[in-house]
Amino acid sequence: MNTARRLGQSPPKRLWRDVYDYVAKLVEIRFELTQSEDEEIARIARNEIEQGVSQLYGHVLPDQLVAIMEKLVEWNFDGKLSLDVRQLRSNIHWVEERFTENSRRSGEEKVQDKWAEALRRLAALRERFDNGDFVLRLKVATGNSFDLEWEESGQGRVYHYQKKLRALASEATLDPNLMTEDAWNAIKDSNAQQESSTLHPTHHRHPVSPIEPESLAQEQSFWQSPQNCRS
């Protein structure tokens, strides 16, 4: 009976950590390309980068994902990138919820300190938007970060974006100078998901979640990756 003869060495075994590091390195290269002197290359690298990076959930470690989001936010505020702040804030909100859920899963007790640090850093990012100037907070409120969150009140169900818009309207009532041209443009912006709610607070529509959960995120802890990624 003839058997096949193995040629060369067996392929090296890779760990999930190697895969995560590889993907994180690719993202680092994309960041560098956004600053390329070649305008076409820079344009391609910048195109929807805030949306593309959000899809990394499940493909990099939690601390790597937070570092990427921190860099996105920092470069946006520094002017290196001009990003959709609504999308950024929405992604922070979604990832923070997913990390909170994962940290409470059975078997995560040994890495609670890592989850806590990741959540602390995400909270710091969130506060940069929530404590920002009037126009920034108006842009966030007209996005879809809070669409699915609501609470009952004497007036019925009230969604969080409605509460934020009403609070901003109260601010503008007390200080009309807040409604600058930039503020009006934020309401009329094509990226504003809740622009009609500014005038009609009872209107609501449910958007699609900005990030789809990956099966990997549901099946194993990101923090523990000793197993081989090849069977």
Secondary structure, 3 states (H helix, E strand, C coil): CCCCCCCCCCCCCCEHHHHHHHHHHHHHHHHHHCCCCCHHHHHHHHCCHHHHHHCCECCECHHHHHHHHHHHHHHHHHCCCCCCHHHHHHHHHHHHHHHHHHHCCCCCHHHHHHHHHHHHHHHHHHHHHHCCCHHHHHHHHCCCCCCCCEEEECCEEEEHHHHHHHHHHHHHHHCHHHCCHHHHHHHHCCCCCCCHHHCCCCCCCCCCCCCCCCHHHHHCCCCCCCCECCC
